[in-house]
Amino acid sequence: MILRSGSCLCGAVRYDVRGAPLRIGLCHCTDCRKESGSAFVTFAVWPRHAFSSTGDFSTHAGRSFCPSCGSRLFCLSDAEAELRVGSLDMAPTDLEPTYEVWVKRREDWLHPLPAASQFDEDRG
């Protein structure tokens, strides 16, 4: 079974996920752009039971981050753990997005991922 680990920039919050992700994507929505300070967010989703963490994190509008260094880390629900791929310890990863959401907000200079499904807004 694959075990992946990640953390915030200062190392105060650490997490592990076990197994393969359910899905991997890019999001170009306004919230993800503001949260990341970038043109998009790359994320991967695992079943919630495959996720564990240590350290204290804060959450705003469902998005969790380290209160010390501010690193954006994950979004947790009862069913799923959505991780920011950039917070994984291993970089580059072998996690390749298979879809993009909110492409109507994608920057004109960014091209669609060749093999990824494209959604104007959220997946249907």
N, C-alpha and C positions, 0 to 999 in steps of 0.2 A: 504494500500500500504506500502510496506517495504521501510524504509529510512535507509540508511547506511552512516556513516560518517568516514572520515579518515583525516590524517594529516601527515606532515613531523615530524621529531624528535623534532625540536625546536618549532613547532606549528605556524610558520609564514605563512605556506600555509595550508589551510583546504579545504576539498571538501565534497560534498554529492552526492549520487546516489539514484535514486528512482526506485522501482520496482525490478523485477527479472533480473539477468544477461542473456544475450543472449547465452553465453558459458563461460566455465571455463577450463583452461588448464595449463599445465606445458610446459616450453620451455627449451631445452638443447642446443640451438644454441650458437655459439661462442660469438655473440654480447650480448646476455642475460647473459651469464656467466661473461663476462668482466664488463658489466654494474652493475651487482649485487654483484660481488666478491664472488659468490657462484656457486654451481654445476648446478643450474637451477633457473628459475623464475616461480613463481606461479602467474597467472593473471586471471582476470575476465573482460569480455567485456559487456558494456551496450550501448544502443543507446545514441548517443551524446546529444540528447535533455533531457535525464534523469540525466545528469551530470551538476553540478555547482561548482565553486570554488571561494575562496577568497585568497588574498595575491598574491605577485609577485613570479612567478616561471621562471626559465630559461629552454631552450630546446636545446638539441643537437641531431642531427640525428633523430628527431621525438620523443625523449624521454625527458620528463619533470621532473625537479627536483628542490628542494629548493636551491637557491643560497647561503643561509646562512649556512645550516647544511649539504647540499649535498644529502639529502634523495631522492631516486628515487620514483616517485609517479605515473605517468600516461603517456600514449601516446594518443594524441588526433588527430582525423581526423574529417572531416565534418560529417561523418556518425556515428562514434563510439568513445567511451571512454574506453580505456584499462587500468585498474587499477592494480597496484601491490597489491596483496591481503595482504601482510605484512604491508601495510601502513594503513589498516583499523583500526579503534579504537577498534572494538570488536575482541578479539583473545582468543581462536581459533574461527574461523568463521564456519558457516554451509556450506560454499562454497566448494564443492568437485569437483576436476577436472574430466572431462569426456573424456579428450584426452591428449596425449603427442605428442609434435612435436620435430623434430630434434633428435629422439632417437638414430640415428647413432653416436651422440656425447655424449650420456648418459654415465656416469661413470659406469664401470663394476660392482662396488659394490652397485649400485642402481638398485633395481628390478622394473620392470614395474608395474604400478598401476593395480590391478587385473581387474577392470571393465572398464578401460579406453581404448579407441581406440589408436592405436600406428601408428605414421607416421615417416618414415625415415627422411623426411625433413618437409616442410610446409604441411598443410592440402590441399588436392587436390580439 
